[in-house]
Every structure is written in structure tokens, then in C-alpha cells.
Amino acid sequence: DRVGRIVVEDGLGRMGGTGTAALALEDCRERRLVTGAGAAALERRDPFSGETPLLTEVQLGEHEHVERLLQAGADANAATAGGERALLIAAKAGREDLVELLADFKADLDAGYAEGMTALHWASQEGKIDMVQVLLKVGADVEAKNQVSLKRETLTHA
């Protein structure tokens, strides 16, 4: 628009802006607008949740928005203030497409959160067979250990 914002979604299903612009969300849950320039805008964090624009769009399940942010240089390994990374958020939401997309952009498949639990540990422990298969397909380490030694025990849940 005229003040330098790039409209990601204008409510009519149209995408606007250029692929080379650095993106940051202004109010992604309501207006779906992105603002800013440079890497700092991509990594701007919500002061309470610690969410970056990428984390917010992963939580919303917005595949196209996630892809555009990653293409613009957003950190695929961004984590919330609580330590949950985009990959784990996507896995918990059952978004196989986002897990694959994040893996394509070099998300750390074996990053741990609470007690070293990886997305693969979580999916296995929760019995999410389809997600376990996707994580293994994209290269998650079946030998990954966590701090409570659930390596073999956890992965046998699935």
C-alpha cells in the first residue's frame, strides 16, 4: 500500500507485494498485514508470547504465509518464549504440509524443547502415527535422546 506495507491477504484471496520484501506481521490475526524491512522485521517478537511473524502464521496454519516468510529469510528455527519451535507447533497441529515446508527451509528436526523432547518424541508419545512417518521421512533422528531417557520407550509408543 502507500505507506510501504505489503498485503499478504486482503480478504479477497489475492496475494500482493514482492517476494523480495522483508516481511513482518503487524496484526496477523485480524488484518493479515505485514510491515517493515530487513531481517529485524522478520524476527520482531511479540513482547508476551515471544512469537515471531513466522510462529504466528504456523499457529494459524497459513501455508502460503509461512512459505512467503521463509522465502524472505525468516528463521525456520524460531521459538516461542516457552521454547516451542515452529516445527513442533506444526507437528502438534497435525500440519504435515508445514512440517515438510519447515524441513525444506532447514528447520532443526531434532531440536528439543522441555526436557529435550523432540517433535518426533512428542508425535510418538501421543500416538500420532502419520506425523511420526512424516518426521521420519524428512529426516528426524530416530536415535535422538531426551533428558529423561525416553529414546527407545517413547518411540515405541507409535
Backbone as JSON, one array per atom type, in Angstrom:
{
  "sequence": "DRVGRIVVEDGLGRMGGTGTAALALEDCRERRLVTGAGAAALERRDPFSGETPLLTEVQLGEHEHVERLLQAGADANAATAGGERALLIAAKAGREDLVELLADFKADLDAGYAEGMTALHWASQEGKIDMVQVLLKVGADVEAKNQVSLKRETLTHA",
  "N": [[0.81, -1.17, 0.0], [0.3, 2.39, 0.21], [1.88, 3.26, 2.33], [4.02, 1.65, 2.47], [3.51, -0.93, 3.32], [3.03, -4.43, 2.85], [0.53, -6.28, 1.51], [-0.51, -9.3, 2.6], [-2.77, -10.87, 2.61], [-5.78, -9.81, 1.44], [-8.39, -10.25, 2.12], [-9.84, -10.89, -0.04], [-8.7, -13.02, -1.09], [-6.49, -12.52, -2.63], [-3.02, -12.24, -3.34], [-0.41, -9.96, -2.61], [2.3, -7.58, -3.18], [5.94, -7.88, -3.23], [8.14, -10.66, -3.72], [10.66, -10.26, -2.76], [10.64, -8.6, -0.65], [11.25, -7.86, 2.78], [9.5, -9.27, 5.44], [7.18, -8.61, 8.06], [4.77, -9.22, 10.51], [2.03, -7.13, 11.21], [-0.52, -7.15, 12.42], [-1.43, -9.91, 12.49], [-3.47, -11.73, 13.12], [-5.84, -10.46, 12.66], [-5.84, -8.47, 10.56], [-4.03, -9.35, 8.71], [-1.74, -8.05, 7.7], [1.52, -7.11, 6.66], [4.53, -5.59, 7.7], [7.48, -3.47, 7.57], [11.06, -3.77, 7.06], [13.98, -5.55, 6.17], [15.99, -7.9, 8.11], [15.44, -7.58, 10.82], [12.73, -6.96, 10.96], [11.54, -9.36, 10.22], [12.11, -10.94, 12.39], [10.9, -9.76, 14.53], [9.46, -9.79, 17.72], [6.6, -10.73, 19.6], [5.91, -9.1, 22.6], [4.9, -10.57, 24.79], [4.28, -13.32, 24.18], [6.49, -14.04, 22.77], [6.41, -14.7, 20.16], [7.35, -14.78, 16.75], [6.63, -13.34, 13.5], [6.6, -15.59, 11.8], [6.13, -17.77, 13.56], [3.57, -17.13, 14.46], [2.07, -17.34, 12.09], [2.45, -20.05, 11.52], [1.07, -21.16, 13.7], [-1.47, -20.33, 12.97], [-1.83, -21.86, 10.78], [-1.34, -21.07, 8.18], [-0.29, -21.8, 5.29], [0.66, -20.59, 2.82], [1.45, -18.05, 3.75], [3.4, -18.73, 5.62], [5.26, -19.9, 3.91], [5.98, -17.66, 2.32], [7.15, -15.99, 4.25], [9.34, -17.59, 5.05], [10.72, -17.71, 2.6], [11.47, -15.07, 2.44], [13.38, -14.97, 4.34], [12.9, -15.55, 7.04], [13.55, -17.05, 10.22], [13.58, -20.43, 10.38], [13.88, -21.85, 12.65], [12.84, -20.48, 14.76], [11.67, -19.82, 18.07], [9.11, -19.87, 20.6], [8.6, -17.9, 23.6], [8.35, -19.84, 25.5], [9.86, -21.88, 24.48], [8.98, -23.54, 22.42], [9.38, -24.57, 19.13], [8.81, -23.64, 15.68], [8.51, -25.98, 14.12], [7.65, -27.93, 15.98], [5.24, -26.78, 16.78], [3.81, -26.92, 14.39], [3.76, -29.7, 14.09], [2.27, -30.49, 16.36], [-0.15, -29.4, 15.66], [-0.89, -31.06, 13.69], [-0.16, -30.5, 11.11], [1.11, -31.64, 8.52], [1.98, -30.68, 6.05], [3.14, -28.22, 6.73], [5.21, -29.07, 8.4], [6.8, -30.43, 6.54], [7.41, -28.26, 4.84], [8.83, -26.52, 6.59], [10.99, -28.21, 7.14], [12.13, -28.26, 4.59], [13.19, -25.74, 4.58], [15.28, -25.92, 6.28], [14.7, -26.3, 9.04], [15.54, -27.3, 12.33], [15.25, -30.54, 12.84], [15.58, -32.1, 15.03], [15.57, -30.61, 17.29], [15.19, -29.99, 20.7], [12.65, -29.35, 23.15], [11.01, -28.92, 26.1], [12.72, -30.7, 28.49], [14.33, -31.8, 26.53], [12.72, -33.03, 24.67], [11.87, -33.96, 21.44], [10.18, -33.12, 18.33], [9.6, -35.53, 17.11], [9.72, -37.32, 19.3], [7.53, -36.29, 20.72], [5.36, -36.72, 18.88], [5.39, -39.49, 18.67], [4.95, -40.28, 21.34], [2.38, -39.31, 21.68], [1.0, -40.9, 19.97], [0.68, -40.24, 17.31], [0.75, -41.4, 14.49], [0.83, -40.82, 11.68], [2.14, -38.35, 11.72], [4.57, -39.08, 12.88], [5.57, -40.66, 10.8], [5.87, -38.72, 8.78], [7.77, -37.02, 9.95], [9.94, -38.79, 10.15], [10.31, -39.28, 7.43], [11.22, -36.77, 6.53], [13.62, -36.66, 7.78], [14.04, -36.73, 10.61], [15.76, -37.71, 13.56], [15.74, -40.92, 14.63], [17.18, -41.9, 16.68], [17.48, -39.9, 18.51], [17.97, -38.52, 21.76], [16.42, -37.66, 24.86], [16.27, -35.66, 27.89], [15.19, -37.26, 29.83], [15.65, -39.81, 29.21], [13.94, -41.12, 27.3], [14.27, -42.24, 24.86], [14.13, -44.9, 23.39], [11.84, -45.99, 24.63], [9.84, -43.98, 24.27], [9.66, -43.84, 21.46], [8.58, -46.25, 20.89], [5.94, -46.03, 21.43], [4.51, -45.3, 19.2]],
  "CA": [[0.0, 0.0, 0.0], [1.03, 3.66, 0.09], [2.81, 3.5, 3.43], [5.09, 0.67, 2.4], [3.14, -2.24, 3.81], [2.75, -5.43, 1.83], [-0.67, -7.0, 1.88], [-0.38, -10.74, 2.41], [-4.1, -11.35, 2.23], [-6.65, -8.64, 1.55], [-9.76, -10.66, 2.37], [-10.42, -11.33, -1.31], [-7.93, -14.17, -1.56], [-5.41, -12.12, -3.53], [-1.72, -12.0, -2.72], [0.2, -8.77, -3.18], [3.66, -7.3, -2.76], [7.01, -8.56, -3.95], [8.77, -11.76, -3.0], [11.95, -9.87, -2.21], [10.46, -7.72, 0.52], [11.34, -8.47, 4.11], [8.14, -9.22, 5.97], [6.89, -8.75, 9.5], [3.34, -9.06, 10.66], [1.56, -6.02, 12.05], [-1.66, -7.62, 13.2], [-1.7, -11.03, 11.6], [-4.69, -12.46, 13.42], [-7.03, -9.74, 12.25], [-5.77, -7.78, 9.28], [-3.11, -10.05, 7.81], [-0.84, -7.11, 7.05], [2.93, -7.22, 7.04], [5.23, -4.32, 7.6], [8.88, -3.49, 7.92], [12.09, -4.08, 6.08], [15.18, -6.13, 6.73], [15.89, -9.08, 8.96], [14.86, -7.23, 12.11], [11.27, -7.03, 10.84], [11.15, -10.77, 10.18], [12.33, -11.56, 13.69], [10.23, -8.98, 15.57], [8.77, -10.71, 18.63], [5.54, -10.26, 20.47], [6.54, -8.97, 23.92], [4.38, -11.51, 25.77], [4.39, -14.72, 23.75], [7.78, -14.29, 22.12], [6.17, -15.16, 18.79], [7.75, -14.04, 15.56], [5.59, -13.48, 12.48], [6.55, -16.97, 11.31], [5.47, -18.61, 14.57], [2.15, -16.82, 14.44], [1.46, -17.91, 10.88], [2.44, -21.51, 11.69], [-0.05, -21.45, 14.58], [-2.71, -20.11, 12.23], [-1.9, -22.85, 9.71], [-1.34, -20.33, 6.91], [0.81, -22.35, 4.5], [1.22, -19.6, 1.89], [2.11, -17.0, 4.5], [4.62, -19.34, 6.17], [6.2, -20.04, 2.8], [6.48, -16.33, 1.94], [8.06, -15.53, 5.31], [10.57, -18.37, 4.93], [11.41, -17.26, 1.39], [12.02, -13.75, 2.72], [14.5, -15.12, 5.25], [12.52, -15.8, 8.43], [14.27, -18.15, 10.86], [12.76, -21.62, 10.5], [14.1, -22.41, 13.99], [12.36, -19.55, 15.77], [10.96, -20.47, 19.19], [8.33, -19.01, 21.47], [9.23, -17.65, 24.9], [8.32, -21.12, 26.2], [10.8, -22.81, 23.87], [8.43, -24.36, 21.33], [9.79, -24.11, 17.8], [7.8, -23.7, 14.62], [8.32, -27.37, 13.71], [6.84, -28.6, 16.99], [3.9, -26.2, 16.7], [3.19, -27.51, 13.21], [3.52, -31.12, 14.37], [1.16, -30.59, 17.31], [-1.38, -29.03, 14.96], [-1.16, -32.06, 12.67], [0.07, -29.89, 9.81], [2.2, -32.33, 7.83], [2.47, -29.81, 4.99], [4.02, -27.22, 7.32], [6.4, -29.78, 8.85], [7.62, -30.63, 5.34], [7.89, -26.95, 4.39], [9.87, -26.08, 7.52], [12.16, -29.06, 6.9], [12.74, -27.78, 3.35], [13.9, -24.5, 4.9], [16.33, -26.26, 7.23], [14.34, -26.33, 10.46], [16.23, -28.35, 13.08], [14.27, -31.6, 13.06], [15.85, -32.79, 16.29], [15.65, -29.63, 18.38], [14.36, -30.35, 21.84], [12.05, -28.3, 23.97], [11.01, -29.35, 27.5], [13.5, -31.9, 28.8], [14.94, -32.34, 25.33], [11.73, -33.74, 23.85], [11.82, -33.5, 20.05], [8.87, -33.28, 17.69], [9.42, -36.97, 16.9], [9.35, -37.88, 20.6], [6.16, -35.87, 21.04], [4.41, -37.39, 17.98], [5.37, -40.89, 19.04], [4.31, -40.41, 22.65], [0.96, -39.01, 21.52], [0.39, -41.87, 19.06], [0.39, -39.57, 16.03], [1.49, -42.24, 13.55], [1.06, -40.1, 10.42], [3.15, -37.32, 11.95], [5.84, -39.81, 13.05], [6.03, -41.05, 9.46], [6.32, -37.52, 8.08], [9.02, -36.58, 10.57], [10.98, -39.71, 9.72], [10.52, -39.06, 6.0], [12.01, -35.56, 6.3], [14.96, -36.84, 8.33], [14.17, -36.68, 12.06], [16.65, -38.75, 14.07], [15.06, -41.9, 15.47], [18.08, -42.17, 17.81], [17.58, -38.71, 19.37], [17.71, -38.76, 23.17], [15.99, -36.5, 25.64], [16.87, -35.63, 29.22], [14.61, -38.26, 30.72], [15.96, -41.12, 28.61], [12.76, -41.74, 26.69], [14.57, -42.54, 23.46], [13.51, -46.13, 22.89], [10.49, -46.14, 25.2], [8.94, -43.05, 23.62], [9.45, -44.15, 20.05], [7.79, -47.47, 20.74], [4.51, -45.72, 21.56], [3.9, -45.24, 17.86]],
  "C": [[0.87, 1.26, 0.0], [1.99, 3.96, 1.22], [3.88, 2.43, 3.52], [4.77, -0.69, 2.97], [2.87, -3.16, 2.63], [1.54, -6.22, 2.3], [-0.46, -8.47, 1.57], [-1.71, -11.32, 1.98], [-5.06, -10.18, 2.46], [-8.11, -9.0, 1.79], [-10.45, -11.14, 1.1], [-9.65, -12.51, -1.88], [-6.8, -13.81, -2.5], [-4.13, -11.92, -2.73], [-1.11, -10.79, -3.38], [1.62, -8.63, -2.71], [4.67, -8.07, -3.58], [7.62, -9.64, -3.08], [10.07, -11.37, -2.35], [11.83, -9.01, -0.97], [10.65, -8.5, 1.8], [10.0, -8.23, 4.79], [8.12, -9.27, 7.48], [5.41, -8.46, 9.69], [3.0, -7.91, 11.6], [0.43, -6.48, 12.95], [-2.2, -8.85, 12.48], [-3.0, -11.74, 11.91], [-5.93, -11.75, 12.9], [-6.92, -9.17, 10.85], [-4.86, -8.45, 8.27], [-2.23, -9.08, 7.03], [0.58, -7.36, 7.52], [3.6, -5.89, 6.82], [6.71, -4.54, 7.8], [9.79, -3.83, 6.78], [13.28, -4.67, 6.81], [14.9, -7.28, 7.68], [15.23, -8.78, 10.3], [13.33, -7.33, 12.08], [10.79, -8.47, 10.84], [11.22, -11.42, 11.56], [11.72, -10.76, 14.85], [9.39, -9.93, 16.42], [7.67, -10.0, 19.4], [6.12, -10.19, 21.89], [6.06, -9.97, 24.97], [4.62, -12.97, 25.39], [5.76, -15.07, 23.2], [7.64, -14.73, 20.68], [6.76, -14.2, 17.76], [6.59, -14.13, 14.57], [5.47, -14.91, 11.97], [5.82, -17.87, 12.3], [3.97, -18.38, 14.58], [1.46, -17.44, 13.25], [1.44, -19.43, 10.91], [1.26, -21.89, 12.59], [-1.39, -21.3, 13.88], [-2.89, -21.11, 11.09], [-1.92, -22.23, 8.32], [-0.15, -20.73, 6.04], [1.46, -21.3, 3.58], [1.97, -18.5, 2.61], [3.42, -17.51, 5.1], [5.67, -19.44, 5.07], [6.8, -18.69, 2.4], [7.45, -15.79, 2.98], [9.39, -16.28, 5.25], [11.38, -17.93, 3.71], [12.07, -15.9, 1.6], [13.16, -13.8, 3.74], [14.15, -15.31, 6.71], [13.24, -17.04, 8.94], [13.33, -19.34, 11.07], [12.88, -22.27, 11.88], [13.65, -21.47, 15.1], [11.57, -20.31, 16.83], [10.19, -19.43, 19.99], [9.12, -18.77, 22.76], [9.28, -18.93, 25.73], [9.2, -22.19, 25.59], [10.25, -23.68, 22.76], [8.81, -23.75, 19.99], [8.66, -24.31, 16.8], [7.49, -25.15, 14.22], [7.42, -28.12, 14.71], [5.41, -28.08, 16.96], [3.14, -26.8, 15.52], [2.85, -28.98, 13.45], [2.33, -31.29, 15.3], [-0.18, -30.26, 16.65], [-1.75, -30.04, 13.88], [-0.94, -31.56, 11.26], [1.31, -30.49, 9.14], [2.81, -31.46, 6.75], [3.44, -28.76, 5.55], [5.31, -27.86, 7.86], [7.34, -29.98, 7.66], [8.21, -29.32, 4.84], [9.01, -26.45, 5.29], [11.13, -26.92, 7.36], [12.88, -28.63, 5.63], [13.57, -26.53, 3.57], [14.85, -24.68, 6.08], [15.97, -26.08, 8.7], [15.09, -27.49, 11.11], [15.21, -29.4, 13.48], [14.41, -32.26, 14.42], [16.03, -31.83, 17.46], [14.71, -30.06, 19.49], [13.73, -29.14, 22.49], [12.08, -28.81, 25.41], [11.72, -30.69, 27.67], [14.08, -32.58, 27.57], [14.01, -33.11, 24.41], [11.7, -33.13, 22.45], [10.4, -33.66, 19.5], [8.58, -34.76, 17.45], [9.05, -37.67, 18.2], [7.89, -37.57, 20.9], [5.14, -36.65, 20.2], [4.28, -38.86, 18.34], [4.63, -41.1, 20.35], [2.8, -40.19, 22.57], [0.25, -39.96, 20.56], [0.01, -41.29, 17.71], [1.22, -40.24, 14.92], [1.8, -41.51, 12.24], [2.15, -39.05, 10.58], [4.52, -37.96, 12.17], [6.4, -40.16, 11.69], [6.54, -39.85, 8.68], [7.65, -37.05, 8.64], [10.18, -37.5, 10.19], [11.32, -39.51, 8.24], [11.41, -37.84, 5.74], [13.36, -35.6, 7.01], [15.11, -36.71, 9.83], [14.95, -37.9, 12.54], [15.91, -39.67, 15.03], [15.9, -42.23, 16.71], [18.2, -40.99, 18.76], [17.21, -39.06, 20.81], [17.19, -37.49, 23.81], [16.54, -36.65, 27.05], [16.28, -36.64, 30.19], [14.72, -39.67, 30.13], [14.76, -41.84, 28.04], [13.02, -42.23, 25.27], [13.82, -43.77, 22.95], [12.06, -46.26, 23.37], [9.48, -45.24, 24.47], [8.64, -43.47, 22.19], [8.73, -45.47, 19.85], [6.31, -47.22, 20.94], [3.82, -45.75, 20.21], [3.96, -46.61, 17.24]]
}
